[in-house]
Amino acid sequence: MVLGRPVNVRSAEKLVADALATLAEFGSPGEDVEQLLRGASADPEMRTDLTNKALRRTAKRLAGKSAFYAEHFGAAGVDPARIGLDTVATVPVTTKTDLIKRGADFLCAEPFLASRTTGTTGRPAEIWYSAYEERLWPALVALSQVLRGNVRTTDLMQFNVSSRATGTAYAEMQVARMAGAAIRMVGLVPPTETLDLMTGTGPTAPTLMVTYPSYLGQLITLARERGLGPGDFRLRTVNVGSEVLSPALARAATETFGARVNDGYGMTELTPMAGAICSRRHLHIDASIGLVEVCDLDTGEPAAPGALGTIVATPFYPYRECMPLFRYDTRDLVRRLSEEEEANPDCEMANVPATSHILGKADHVLRTADGVVTPREVIEVLDALPGAAWPVRHRASVRDGRLHVDLPARPAPPWDSTEVTAAFAAAGLDATVAAVDTDGSQLRRYRCDLTENSFASFGRAQ
C-alpha cells in the first residue's frame, strides 16, 4: 500500500479469516489494533510526501490510460509527473457532466460491474468497477468491520438500498460472506413490507440494516403507528448515508428500534473513499485512500478556515483502477474546520483529517439577505418539529431576501405556520412558512421515492 502497488487480494481476504479466528480465540483484536483503527498517527512531512507520491502515481496512470485525462491534463498544461499538493489545484475539476457525456473515455481497466448513481439530484451516472476492485474493497471493509466488532458471525444484515447501487450491493454481500454473517437483499420495497421483515426477535429478524435516512424515517413513522418499540426488534445498528441525517431522526430511530444509527459518507463515483462521523460531528476521510480538498463555492480556490466549500476528491491508485476520477467535484457541501479545530480536533478520530458534517448539496444552498442557509439547517429544524412524520416534505427558496419554506397541507400537519416560523427563529433563521395544497409529492425528492414496487409481494398469488 505504501509503495502504491496493487494489493494481493487473496492476502487481504485471508487477513479477514485470521481476524475472525483471533476474535474467536481471544475475544478482542488487542490494544495495538484498536489504536490503529482509531487512526494511525503520521508525521506531517511523511504524510505530505506519501500524498505527493500517490497523486503523481495516480495522475501518470490516468494520463497514459484515460482518453479524457490525457486531454484534460494537456489542456491545462499540467505535467502529471510533477503534480503535488502545491500544484494540484491547477488541474481543473472533473464534473458529473464530464462523467455522463464521456463515460467511456474514463475507462482504464477491464470493466466487470456497472453501478449507477440514484439520480435524485440529477441525471444518473454509470460507473464501472473492475474485478480486482470488487474483490479488494469488500476485503478491506470486512477486515475493518470485523476488527471493530461492527459485524459478527451471528449477524443478519438487511440491505434496503436502491437496486441501481449494484456496486454497493455486491460489496455488502461479499463483506457478509467474509465476515461469516447472513444477508438479506430487500431493496426499496414499500416500507410496510420492510417493517414486516424487521419485526421480531428470532433468527430471521435483522441485527444490522443498511438504508437511507428518508427510508428509515418512513419505517420509524410506520412502526410508531403500529405501536412498536425496541422490544419488538433485534436491530443493533442501522448504517445510513447518501442524504442528510438529522439528530432528531437519529434519536427517533434509536428510541423506536433500540439501535445505534451510524451516519457515513460515500459516493458511487469515489468508492472506496468513505467517511465516518465522530462524536463531534466531524466528517473524517482516510487520507491514505485519496485526497480530499474543500473548494470555495464561488472561486473554486481552497476554502478558508471556517468557510463553506464543496468536497473535491481524488481516489488514489491502486485502490481505484477501472474508472478513476481526478479532482472530482462532488458538490457535497461542508464547512472547513476553524484553524483551532484543525490544530486540535479533540475527538476520537483526531489523527484523520476532517471537515464539518455534510451540509447538503452545494447547488441547493440558499443565499438570503442575512447570509447563506444550507439544506441541513432547514432539515434539522423541520425534523425536530413535534409530531413530525419523516421525511418531512418541504420546498425551500428565497423570497424578498428571506428564507421561505413551503410545507404540504395534506394530511393536516400537527402544527401551524406560526409554530414552524418560531422553530426557525429559535435556530437563528428568519423564515416565512406557508402551507401549499399538495400531499408533498411535488416538493423535495428523497431516495425513498425510488420505491421498487415491482419487487413487492402484493398482487402475487398466495
C-alpha positions in Angstrom: 0.0 0.0 0.0 2.8 2.4 0.9 4.5 1.8 -2.4 1.3 2.1 -4.4 1.4 -1.4 -5.8 -1.7 -3.5 -6.4 -2.7 -5.3 -3.3 -2.7 -9.1 -3.2 -6.5 -9.6 -2.8 -6.1 -13.2 -1.5 -3.9 -12.0 1.3 -6.4 -9.3 2.3 -9.2 -12.0 2.3 -7.0 -14.3 4.4 -6.5 -11.4 6.9 -10.3 -11.3 7.5 -10.3 -15.1 8.2 -7.3 -14.6 10.6 -9.1 -11.8 12.4 -12.2 -14.0 12.8 -10.0 -16.8 14.3 -8.3 -14.3 16.6 -11.6 -12.9 17.9 -13.0 -16.5 18.4 -10.0 -17.4 20.5 -9.1 -14.2 22.4 -12.3 -12.2 22.2 -10.7 -8.9 21.1 -8.1 -7.8 18.5 -5.8 -6.4 21.1 -4.9 -2.8 22.2 -2.4 -2.1 19.3 -5.0 -2.9 16.7 -7.7 -0.8 18.4 -5.3 2.2 18.5 -4.6 1.7 14.8 -8.3 1.6 13.9 -8.8 5.0 15.6 -6.5 6.4 13.0 -2.8 5.9 12.6 -0.7 8.9 13.6 1.7 10.2 10.9 4.4 12.8 10.8 3.1 15.7 8.7 6.2 15.7 6.5 5.8 12.0 5.9 2.0 12.4 5.1 2.8 15.1 2.6 5.5 13.0 0.9 3.2 10.0 0.7 0.3 12.1 -0.7 2.5 13.7 -3.3 3.7 10.3 -4.5 0.2 9.0 -4.6 -1.0 12.0 -6.6 1.8 11.6 -9.2 1.3 7.8 -9.4 -2.4 8.3 -10.0 -2.1 11.1 -12.5 0.6 9.4 -14.6 -1.5 6.3 -14.9 -4.6 8.4 -15.9 -2.6 10.3 -18.5 -1.5 7.0 -20.0 -4.8 5.1 -19.9 -7.7 7.5 -19.9 -8.5 9.4 -23.1 -10.4 12.0 -21.0 -7.5 12.7 -18.6 -4.8 12.7 -21.3 -6.7 15.6 -22.9 -7.7 17.1 -19.5 -4.1 17.4 -18.3 -2.8 18.5 -21.7 -5.4 21.3 -22.0 -4.4 22.6 -18.5 -0.7 22.4 -19.3 -0.1 20.1 -16.4 2.7 17.6 -16.2 1.3 14.5 -14.3 4.8 13.6 -13.1 5.1 16.9 -11.3 1.7 17.2 -9.6 1.8 17.7 -5.8 -0.2 19.2 -3.1 1.1 22.6 -4.0 0.1 22.4 -7.7 -2.9 20.0 -7.7 -5.3 23.0 -7.9 -4.0 23.9 -11.3 -5.9 20.8 -12.6 -9.5 21.8 -13.4 -12.1 19.8 -11.5 -13.9 16.9 -13.1 -17.7 17.3 -13.1 -20.6 14.9 -13.2 -21.4 16.3 -16.6 -18.0 15.2 -17.9 -18.7 11.7 -16.5 -22.1 11.4 -18.1 -21.0 12.7 -21.5 -17.7 10.9 -21.9 -18.0 7.9 -19.6 -16.1 5.5 -22.0 -13.1 7.9 -22.0 -12.6 7.4 -18.3 -12.0 3.6 -18.5 -8.5 2.5 -17.5 -9.0 -1.3 -17.0 -11.2 -4.2 -17.9 -14.8 -3.4 -16.7 -16.5 -6.1 -14.6 -19.5 -4.5 -12.8 -21.5 -1.4 -13.6 -23.2 0.7 -10.9 -25.4 3.8 -11.2 -26.0 6.8 -9.1 -29.6 7.2 -7.9 -30.3 10.3 -9.9 -32.3 12.1 -7.1 -30.2 15.3 -7.7 -29.8 15.0 -11.4 -29.3 12.6 -14.3 -27.8 9.2 -13.1 -24.1 8.5 -14.0 -22.8 5.0 -14.8 -19.6 3.9 -13.1 -17.7 0.7 -13.9 -15.6 -1.3 -11.5 -13.0 -4.0 -12.2 -13.0 -7.5 -10.8 -9.9 -6.5 -8.8 -11.7 -3.6 -7.2 -14.8 -5.7 -6.4 -12.6 -8.2 -4.5 -10.3 -5.7 -2.8 -12.8 -3.2 -1.4 -15.0 -5.8 0.4 -11.9 -7.4 1.9 -10.7 -4.2 3.3 -14.1 -3.2 4.6 -14.7 -6.7 6.1 -11.4 -6.6 7.9 -12.1 -3.2 9.4 -15.7 -4.1 10.4 -14.7 -7.4 11.9 -11.9 -5.9 13.9 -14.2 -3.1 15.2 -16.8 -5.6 16.2 -19.3 -4.0 13.9 -20.1 -7.2 12.0 -20.3 -10.5 13.8 -20.8 -14.1 12.7 -24.2 -14.1 14.4 -25.5 -11.1 12.5 -28.2 -10.9 9.8 -27.7 -7.8 7.7 -30.7 -6.3 5.8 -30.0 -4.2 2.7 -32.6 -1.6 1.9 -30.9 0.4 -0.8 -31.8 1.2 -4.4 -31.1 -1.6 -6.9 -29.2 0.9 -9.0 -26.4 0.7 -6.5 -25.2 -2.6 -7.7 -21.6 -1.9 -6.7 -22.7 -1.3 -3.1 -24.9 -4.3 -3.1 -22.2 -6.6 -4.4 -19.7 -5.3 -1.9 -22.1 -5.7 1.1 -22.8 -9.3 0.0 -19.1 -10.0 -0.1 -18.5 -8.3 3.3 -21.2 -10.5 4.8 -19.7 -13.7 3.3 -16.2 -13.0 4.5 -17.4 -11.9 8.0 -19.4 -15.1 8.3 -22.7 -13.1 8.6 -26.0 -13.6 6.8 -27.5 -11.0 4.5 -31.0 -10.3 3.1 -31.2 -8.2 0.0 -34.5 -6.4 0.1 -34.2 -3.1 -1.8 -36.6 -0.2 -1.6 -39.8 -2.1 -1.5 -42.8 -0.5 0.2 -41.9 0.2 3.8 -44.7 -1.9 5.1 -43.0 -5.0 3.7 -39.6 -4.0 5.1 -41.1 -3.4 8.6 -42.7 -6.9 8.5 -39.3 -8.4 7.8 -37.7 -6.3 10.6 -40.2 -7.1 13.3 -39.4 -9.9 15.7 -36.6 -11.2 17.9 -36.0 -14.5 16.2 -33.0 -15.6 13.9 -34.7 -14.3 10.7 -35.0 -10.7 12.1 -32.1 -8.4 11.1 -29.5 -7.2 13.6 -27.9 -4.8 11.1 -29.5 -2.6 8.4 -28.2 -0.5 5.6 -30.5 2.2 4.1 -31.2 5.9 3.5 -32.3 8.4 6.2 -35.5 9.2 4.3 -36.4 5.5 4.1 -35.5 5.0 7.7 -37.8 7.9 8.5 -40.7 6.2 6.8 -40.0 3.0 8.8 -40.0 4.9 12.1 -43.3 6.6 11.3 -44.9 3.3 10.4 -43.5 1.5 13.4 -44.9 4.1 15.8 -48.3 3.9 14.0 -48.3 0.2 14.8 -47.3 0.8 18.4 -44.0 -1.0 18.1 -40.9 -0.3 20.2 -37.4 -1.6 20.9 -38.6 -4.8 22.4 -40.2 -5.8 19.1 -36.9 -5.7 17.1 -33.5 -7.4 17.1 -31.7 -4.5 15.4 -28.4 -3.5 16.9 -27.1 -1.0 14.3 -28.5 1.0 11.3 -26.0 2.4 8.8 -27.3 5.2 6.7 -25.8 7.6 4.1 -26.4 9.5 0.8 -28.7 12.0 2.5 -28.7 14.5 5.4 -29.4 12.7 8.7 -30.7 15.0 11.4 -30.1 14.4 15.1 -33.8 14.3 15.7 -34.3 11.4 13.2 -31.3 9.5 14.6 -32.7 9.8 18.1 -36.1 8.7 16.9 -34.6 5.6 15.3 -32.8 4.6 18.5 -36.0 5.2 20.6 -38.1 3.2 18.2 -35.9 0.3 17.2 -33.3 0.3 20.0 -30.5 0.5 17.5 -27.5 2.8 17.2 -27.5 4.9 14.0 -24.2 5.3 12.1 -24.1 8.2 9.6 -21.5 7.6 6.9 -20.3 9.2 3.8 -19.6 7.7 0.4 -20.3 8.1 -3.3 -20.6 5.6 -6.2 -18.2 7.7 -8.1 -15.5 7.7 -5.4 -15.5 4.2 -3.9 -13.6 3.1 -1.8 -13.1 6.6 -0.4 -15.5 6.8 2.6 -16.0 9.0 5.6 -17.1 8.4 9.2 -18.7 10.8 11.6 -17.1 11.3 15.0 -18.8 12.3 18.3 -18.1 15.9 17.5 -19.9 15.6 14.2 -16.8 16.0 12.1 -16.5 14.1 8.8 -13.3 12.1 8.7 -12.0 10.6 5.4 -8.9 8.4 5.4 -6.1 10.4 3.7 -4.2 7.2 2.6 -7.0 6.2 0.3 -7.4 9.6 -1.5 -7.1 13.3 -1.4 -9.9 15.5 -0.1 -10.0 19.2 -0.9 -12.6 21.8 0.3 -13.0 24.3 -2.5 -14.7 27.7 -2.2 -18.2 27.7 -3.7 -17.7 30.9 -5.6 -14.0 30.9 -6.6 -13.1 27.2 -6.7 -9.9 28.1 -4.7 -9.1 26.3 -1.4 -11.7 27.3 1.1 -10.6 29.5 4.1 -10.8 28.0 7.6 -14.4 28.1 8.7 -15.7 28.8 5.2 -18.2 26.7 3.2 -17.0 24.7 0.3 -17.6 21.7 -1.9 -15.7 18.4 -1.5 -13.3 17.8 -4.4 -11.9 14.3 -4.2 -9.2 12.2 -5.8 -9.1 8.4 -5.1 -5.6 7.0 -5.3 -4.3 4.1 -7.4 -4.1 1.2 -6.6 -7.4 1.5 -4.6 -9.2 2.8 -7.7 -8.4 1.0 -11.0 -11.2 0.8 -13.6 -12.8 4.2 -13.8 -10.9 6.6 -11.5 -11.5 10.3 -11.2 -9.1 13.1 -10.5 -10.3 16.2 -8.6 -14.0 15.2 -8.8 -16.3 17.9 -7.7 -18.9 16.0 -5.6 -21.0 19.1 -5.0 -21.3 17.8 -1.4 -21.3 20.8 0.9 -19.1 21.0 4.0 -17.6 23.7 6.1 -13.9 23.7 6.6 -13.0 23.5 10.3 -11.6 26.6 12.0 -7.9 26.9 12.4 -8.2 26.0 16.1 -10.3 22.8 15.3 -7.9 21.7 12.6 -5.0 22.0 15.0 -6.9 20.3 17.8 -10.0 18.3 16.6 -10.5 17.0 20.1 -12.3 13.8 19.0 -11.7 10.1 18.9 -10.5 10.3 15.3 -8.2 13.2 15.6 -5.5 11.6 13.5 -7.7 11.5 10.4 -8.2 14.8 8.5 -11.7 16.3 9.0 -14.3 18.7 7.8 -17.7 19.6 9.1 -20.6 17.2 8.7 -22.2 17.1 5.2 -24.5 20.1 5.0 -26.3 19.1 1.8 -25.6 19.7 -1.9 -23.8 22.9 -2.9 -26.3 23.5 -5.6 -29.1 23.7 -3.0 -27.5 26.5 -0.9 -29.9 29.4 -0.4 -28.4 33.0 -0.2 -30.6 35.2 1.9 -30.2 38.8 3.0 -28.9 37.5 6.3 -26.4 35.1 4.8 -26.2 31.6 3.4 -28.7 28.9 4.5 -27.7 25.2 4.0 -30.1 22.3 3.4 -29.0 20.7 6.7 -30.2 23.8 8.6 -33.6 23.6 7.1 -33.9 19.8 7.5 -32.8 19.8 11.2 -35.5 22.4 12.1 -38.2 20.5 10.3 -37.2 17.1 11.5 -37.3 18.3 15.1 -40.9 19.6 14.9 -43.3 17.8 17.4 -45.2 15.1 15.7 -43.1 15.2 12.5 -43.8 12.4 10.0 -40.4 11.7 8.4 -39.2 12.5 5.9 -40.7 16.0 6.2 -41.7 17.1 2.8 -40.8 20.7 2.0 -39.6 23.2 -0.6 -37.1 25.9 0.5 -36.5 29.0 -1.5 -35.6 32.7 -1.1 -38.3 35.4 -1.4 -37.6 39.1 -0.9 -34.3 38.2 0.6 -35.8 35.9 3.3 -35.8 32.1 3.6 -39.2 30.8 2.6 -40.4 27.2 3.3 -43.5 25.5 1.7 -45.0 22.6 3.6 -47.7 20.3 2.4 -51.3 21.0 3.6 -52.3 17.3 3.2 -52.6 15.5 5.5 -53.1 18.2 8.0 -49.9 18.7 10.0 -49.9 18.8 13.8 -48.5 22.4 13.8 -49.3 25.6 12.1 -47.1 28.0 10.2 -46.6 30.3 13.2 -45.1 27.4 15.2 -42.8 26.4 12.4 -41.7 30.1 11.9 -40.9 30.2 15.6 -38.9 27.0 15.3 -36.8 28.5 12.6 -36.3 31.7 14.6 -35.1 29.6 17.6 -32.5 28.1 15.3 -31.4 31.7 14.2 -33.1 31.6 10.8 -35.5 34.4 9.7 -38.1 32.5 7.7 -41.6 32.7 6.2 -43.6 29.5 6.1 -46.7 28.6 4.0 -48.9 25.5 3.6 -49.4 24.6 0.0 -52.3 22.5 -1.4 -50.3 19.3 -2.0 -49.6 15.9 -0.4 -45.9 16.6 -0.7 -45.2 14.6 -3.9 -44.3 17.8 -5.7 -41.9 19.0 -3.1 -38.5 17.8 -2.1 -37.4 14.5 -3.6 -35.8 11.8 -1.4 -34.2 8.5 -2.2 -37.2 6.8 -0.5 -39.1 7.9 -3.6 -37.3 5.3 -5.6 -39.6 2.6 -4.2 -39.4 -0.6 -6.3 -43.0 -1.7 -6.3 -42.3 -4.4 -8.9 -40.2 -6.2 -6.3 -43.1 -6.1 -3.7 -45.1 -9.1 -2.7 -48.5 -7.6 -3.1 -50.5 -8.9 -6.0 -48.8 -12.2 -6.1 -50.7 -15.4 -5.9 -50.7 -16.7 -2.3 
